[in-house]
């Protein structure tokens, strides 16, 4: 459980990364943003890497809780896919700055611990979606397609749509466009 100050630091960090990029995410800029000294930040987090790890852990935890809750509910596979992506689009629509962190895995390349966290989030989502897709009656042409390929058919366009929405200053309804995207992909692959 994070303290109120840690939550403030996390929120300000996400905002800085969103506005200034990872290069602008410095402890000096963060301290100015929050209005506390740099040593005060270090009393809550030992490094920028720990702050970034906490951001990623929070997102992973949110996704894991979602999957646990939904696994208890028996719904048709297509509906579970729709709800899963609805959750993702809701999280991004409610927290647009998260897109700058979650889809910026290239900034974590030099930090193996952060790369691992991004990979874990991706693997959790891919595993869940793979299990759901395996329950769908696929079109004849796709029956021999590896499930991993079908999973990419969802996540690639979702990432593109989220980044487009963010780059266009959130000027269109991400939830509506996301729902339409997922519906279209489902129609493309299933009977």
CORGI-V204207 format. One record per backbone hydrogen bond with DSSP energy under -0.5 kcal/mol. NH is the residue of the N-H (numbers start at 1). CO is the residue of the C=O. If there is no record, write none. Layout:
nh = {NH,NH}
co = {CO,CO}
This chain:
nh = {7,8,9,10,11,12,13,14,15,16,17,18,19,20,21,21,24,24,25,26,30,31,32,33,34,35,36,41,42,43,44,44,45,51,52,53,54,55,56,57,58,59,60,61,62,63,64,65,66,67,68,69,70,71,72,72,73,75,80,81,82,83,84,85,86,87,88,89,90,91,92,93,94,95,98,99,100,100,101,101,102,103,104,107,108,109,111,112,114,115,115,116,117,118,119,120,121,122,123,124,125,126,127,128,129,130,131,132,133,134,135,136,138,139,142,143,143,145,149,150,151,152,153,154,154,155,156,158,159,160,161,162,163,164,165,166,167,168,169,170,171,174,177,178,179,180,181,182,183,184,185,186,187,188,189,190,191}
co = {3,4,5,6,7,8,9,10,11,12,13,14,15,16,16,17,20,21,22,24,26,27,28,29,30,31,31,37,38,39,40,41,41,47,48,49,50,51,52,53,54,55,56,57,58,59,60,61,62,63,64,65,66,67,68,69,70,73,76,77,78,79,80,81,82,83,84,85,86,87,88,89,90,91,95,96,96,97,97,98,98,99,101,104,105,106,108,110,111,108,111,112,113,114,115,116,117,118,119,120,121,122,123,124,125,126,127,128,129,130,132,133,136,189,139,139,140,142,146,146,147,148,149,150,151,151,152,154,155,156,157,158,159,160,161,162,163,164,166,165,168,172,173,174,175,176,177,178,179,180,181,182,183,184,185,186,137}
